[in-house]
């Protein structure tokens, strides 16, 4: 029963991290588009609040899921394992692109105080943590031992 509860909790925490990652993309794409435009509108307090909430959700879920992952055993599933590794690789792509664009292309034009730089770093760390957990889960599924087929006892006939 305890293992079943841990497994359900683990997958709920993974879903929470995925929701946080999606919220960051949902908020980040319009910000990225505005920064790319000639006007370069500022980030609204609502967008900062959503990014902070998503980052906090992702971090809490990550640090709670990490010890659960170590205790759980996952069945071999090469297809799902590869899909999780791929999602892990792609999950960092947008956040890294936004950070790179912000820091290297528009750093002088934007009003980035220490708080906004800290928020950007926290977002990158949260997405990196999510990527790590997804990829390590995918690799665990890829490397798990295949289940042995049931053996019949010939003397039972």
C-alpha positions in Angstrom: 0.0 0.0 0.0 2.8 2.4 0.9 4.5 1.8 -2.5 1.3 2.4 -4.3 0.8 5.7 -2.4 4.4 6.7 -3.2 3.9 5.9 -6.9 0.7 8.0 -7.1 2.3 10.9 -5.2 5.4 10.8 -7.4 3.3 11.0 -10.6 1.2 13.8 -9.1 4.4 15.7 -8.3 5.7 15.2 -11.9 2.4 16.5 -13.2 2.8 19.6 -11.0 6.2 20.2 -12.4 4.8 19.8 -15.9 2.0 22.3 -15.1 4.6 24.8 -13.8 6.7 24.4 -16.9 3.7 25.0 -19.1 2.8 28.1 -17.1 6.3 29.5 -17.6 6.0 28.9 -21.4 2.5 30.4 -21.4 3.8 33.6 -19.7 7.2 33.5 -21.4 6.2 33.4 -25.0 4.3 36.8 -25.0 7.2 38.3 -23.0 9.7 37.0 -25.5 7.6 38.3 -28.4 7.3 41.8 -26.8 11.0 41.9 -26.1 11.7 41.0 -29.8 9.5 43.8 -31.1 10.7 47.3 -31.6 8.6 48.7 -28.7 9.9 46.3 -26.1 7.1 46.5 -23.6 7.8 45.7 -20.0 6.9 42.6 -18.1 3.7 43.1 -16.1 3.5 42.4 -12.3 0.9 39.7 -13.1 3.4 38.0 -15.4 6.1 38.1 -12.7 3.6 36.7 -10.2 2.7 33.8 -12.4 6.3 33.1 -13.1 7.2 33.2 -9.4 4.2 30.9 -8.5 5.1 28.4 -11.3 8.8 28.4 -10.2 7.8 27.8 -6.6 5.4 25.0 -7.5 8.1 23.4 -9.7 10.7 23.5 -7.0 8.5 22.2 -4.2 7.3 19.4 -6.4 10.9 18.6 -7.5 12.4 18.3 -4.0 9.5 16.2 -2.8 9.6 13.9 -5.9 13.4 13.3 -5.8 13.5 11.0 -2.7 10.4 9.2 -3.9 12.1 8.5 -7.3 15.0 6.9 -5.5 12.7 4.6 -3.5 10.5 3.5 -6.4 11.3 0.9 -9.1 10.1 1.5 -12.6 9.3 -1.2 -15.1 11.3 -1.3 -18.3 9.6 0.7 -21.0 12.0 1.8 -23.7 9.5 3.9 -25.7 8.2 5.9 -22.7 11.8 6.2 -21.4 12.9 7.8 -24.7 9.9 10.0 -24.8 10.7 11.3 -21.2 14.3 11.9 -22.2 13.2 13.9 -25.3 10.7 15.9 -23.3 13.4 16.6 -20.8 15.7 17.9 -23.5 13.0 20.1 -25.0 11.8 21.4 -21.6 14.9 23.6 -21.1 15.0 24.9 -24.7 12.5 27.8 -24.4 13.8 28.9 -21.0 17.4 28.9 -22.1 16.5 30.8 -25.3 14.6 33.5 -23.3 17.5 33.8 -20.8 20.1 34.0 -23.6 18.1 36.6 -25.5 17.6 38.6 -22.4 21.1 38.5 -21.1 23.1 38.8 -24.3 21.0 40.6 -26.8 18.8 43.0 -24.9 20.6 43.4 -21.6 21.5 47.1 -22.1 18.0 48.0 -23.3 16.0 46.3 -20.6 15.5 47.5 -17.1 16.7 44.4 -15.3 17.3 45.0 -11.6 18.6 42.4 -9.3 15.1 41.0 -8.5 14.3 40.3 -12.2 17.7 38.7 -12.7 17.1 36.5 -9.6 13.7 35.5 -10.9 15.2 34.6 -14.3 17.9 32.5 -12.5 15.2 30.8 -10.3 13.1 30.0 -13.4 16.1 28.4 -15.2 17.0 26.4 -12.1 13.4 25.1 -11.7 13.3 24.1 -15.4 16.7 22.5 -15.1 15.6 20.5 -12.1 12.5 19.4 -14.0 14.7 18.4 -16.9 17.0 16.4 -14.6 14.1 14.5 -13.1 12.5 13.7 -16.4 15.7 12.5 -18.0 16.8 10.4 -15.0 13.3 8.8 -14.9 13.5 8.1 -18.7 17.0 6.6 -18.2 15.8 4.5 -15.3 13.0 3.1 -17.5 15.4 2.4 -20.4 17.9 0.6 -18.2 15.5 -1.4 -16.0 15.7 -5.1 -16.2 13.0 -6.7 -18.3 10.5 -8.6 -16.3 11.1 -12.4 -16.4 8.3 -14.5 -18.0 6.4 -16.6 -15.6 7.9 -20.0 -15.2 5.6 -23.0 -15.0 6.5 -25.8 -12.7 6.7 -29.0 -14.9 6.2 -31.3 -11.8 2.8 -29.7 -11.1 1.2 -31.7 -13.9 
